[in-house]
């Protein structure tokens, strides 16, 4: 028998008309993003950062709960943020609002997707422990 399991929640955020001074300072923008995610209670286990030439950057945080990423196009005042978590039910809206405010975004869209998997139900085998008495 098959069943659908909700395994995660994926928040897709588009921030437009951001403060370009922030986006043109990739190290600073990365620190804002990283600090906000850490302060939200999510568990950062690794991170990465890459600057493009002549401008733009990508940063990501590998989380115990999944991942968070930010892709920035400073020349357009735009950044895209993905937050994927298996901490189902954790309210990430305060984190998203904090990031929106920190980047000074005038325009903002948010889409939330449930990450579902069609899985086959199965029963775990029952393991019966036995002991032998030795005489």
Secondary structure, DSSP 8 states (H G I E B T S, - for coil): -EEEEEEEEEEEEEEES--HHHHT-HHHHHHHHHHHHHHTT--EEEEEEEE-SSS-EEEEEEETTEEEEEEEEGGGTEEEEEEEESSTT---HHHHHHHHHHTT-SEEEEEEEEEEEEEE---------------
